[in-house]
């Protein structure tokens, strides 16, 4: 059980929101699922007040929709919104890649080397949940190494929405290992201080979702709007 009963409402709500957000992104709470305040409170051992606050927070970041007289529902994946999110993320992260190629922190580079090794291991094992965690850490370290950590904060919520779709496409090493190679290509361009190549490699990497979308929609129509 997620033990939050001794924490103040604000803290309990924040922790519960993070836990529900993780479950939504990982598709443990599938798009279209109706959420009951009573059931969530019982499951996580909290009162209904922090549950209500957590759901309001999730509605604010558009992971759930609170419908009058009908309750709260996990929003389905919207291809239109996904395309907008990718457009915004691409604009920010391509700029980060260019900046990284101009000047990159050596400690962040060493950290990324370890992250890519770990990500490749998770891909080989077929552990897509751990793979996604290392994927996120890679992009965090890239922003930090480029000297613009706020860039990642600006796109983290957008990426979280994209991750629901990405989760569907990462079922097995054959799907994950090419993404590791794309990360390595980004870093190779940064290492030789080539901003154009770094931007092109990042753009190709973030475009992967476009190639996978038709298959995901065909295989999981119930999860999409």
N, C-alpha and C positions, 0 to 999 in steps of 0.2 A: 504493500500500500504506500502511496505517496504521502509521507507524514508531514502534514503542514498545519495540523490542528493547533499547535502552540504558537504559531506565528501571528502577528497582527494581520488584519484583513488585507491591508495593502500588500504586504510581503507574500501572504498566502495567495492572493489573487495573481500577483506577478509570477510566482512559481508555477501556479496552475496554468496560467496562460501559456507559459513556455512549454509545459508538458503537453498540453493540448495542441499547441502549434506544431510540436515535433511529431505528434501522432498524425496530424493532418498532412504534413509534408511527406511523411513516410507511408501514407495511404492506409495506416491502421484505422483511421477514421476516414472512410472513403467519401469522395464527393457524392452529395445527395443524402448523406446520413443525417437523420434527425437527432438532435442532442437534447437530453433531458437534464434540467438543473438538478432534479432530485437524484437521478441515477449517477450523475457526475459527482455530486456531493458525497453520496454513499461510497462510491468507488475510491475516491481519493481522501476520504476521511476529513472533510471540511464542512462548514456550514454553507448554506445556499448563497450567502452574501458574496464571498470571494468568487464563487462560481459565476454569479451574475456579472461581477466586475471583470472576470477573465473573458467571458463571452463578449462583453462590450468592447474589450480591447481587441479581440479577434475580429469583431465586426469592423472596427476602425481600420484594421489592416486588410480587410476584405477576404478573410479566410472563412468567415461564416456570415450568414444573413439572418437577422432577427426579424421574423415575420409576425406582424400583429395577429393575435388569435390563432396562430399556427405553430409558434415555437421557433426554435433556432435550427438552421440547416447548414451543413458544410457546403460551401459553394462548389459547383461543378467547375471543371477546367474549361476556361473560355479560350478558344483559339485566337480570337480577335485580341483579347487582353494579353495573351501570351506573346503575340507578335509585337505588341506595343512595348511590353516589358523587355523583350529581346533587343528592340531598337534602342531603348534607353540604356540598357546595360552595355550594349556594344559601343555606344558613343562614349561612355565613361571609361570602360576597360580598355578600349583601343587607345585612348589618350593616356591611360596609365602605362600601357605597354610602350608607347613612344617615349614617355618620360623615363621609364625604367632603362631603356636602351641608351639614354643620354647619360644617366648616372644611377648606379644601383649599389645599395649597401652590401658590403661583403658578408656580414653576419647573416643577413636575410638570404643571401645566395646560398650559404652553407645550410641554412635551415630548409630551404626549398629542395636542395639535393636530398636531404633525409626524407622530406615529405613525399617526393616523387618515388623514392625507393619503397617507402611504406605503401604508397598508393598502388604501385605495380604489384606488390605482394598481395594486397587485398583483391586486386583484379584477378590475379592468378587463382586465388582461393574462391572466387565468385562471391565474395562478401560485399554486396553492393551498398549496404548501409555504412560500413566502415569506409568504403571507397568514396562515398559522397562526403563523409566528414573530412577526409584528406583532400578532396577536391576543393572544399570550401577553405580549408587552411592554406592551400596553395594560393588561392586568389587573395586571401587576407595578407599573406606574406609578400605577395607581389606588390600590393598597394603600399605596404609598410616599407618595403625595400626601395620603392620609387619615391618615398618621402611624402606620400599623400594618403595616409590611412583613412581620412575622411571620405575618400572616393569609395571605399568599400562600404562604409556606413551608409552612403547615399544609395547604394544599389542592393543592400542586403535583403530588404523586404521584397524587392522585385525578384531577386534570385530565388528567394524562398518559394515564390509562386511558380517559377520555372522548374524548381526542383520536383514538384509533384509530377510534372510531365516527364522529367528526366528519370525519375524513379522507375517509370514504366519501361524505359528503354535500356536499363542497366541490368538485365537479367542474364548474367553469364559473362565469362572472361572475354568472349569474342566482341561483346559490346563495350566493355570497359577498357581493354588494352589500347585501342586506338586513341582514346581520350588521353591516356598517359603519354602516348607518342606526341599528341598535339601540345600538351604542356611542355614536353621536352623541346619541341620545335620553337615554342615561344621563348624559352630560356636560351636556346642556342642563338637566336637572333639578338637577344639582350646581351649575351656574352660577347658577341662580336661588335656590339655598339651600332646596330643597324636599325634605326627607328622604323623605316619603311617595312622591313622584313618582320619586325616585331608586331607592328600593327596588322600586317597581312596574316600572320600566324594566329593572332588573337581573333581576328574577324572570321577566319576559317573555323576556329575552335567553337566560337559562339554560334556559328551557323549550323552546327551539328543537329540542333534541335529541329531545324526546318526540314532536314532530310528524314528525320525519324517520325515527324508528326503524322503523315498520312497512314503509316502502319499502325501507330498507337491508336488513332481514332477508329480505324477499322477493327482492331482487336478488342478495344474497350469502349464501345460507343456509349455505354451507360455512365461513364465517368465524365463525359464531355457535354457541354451545352448544346 
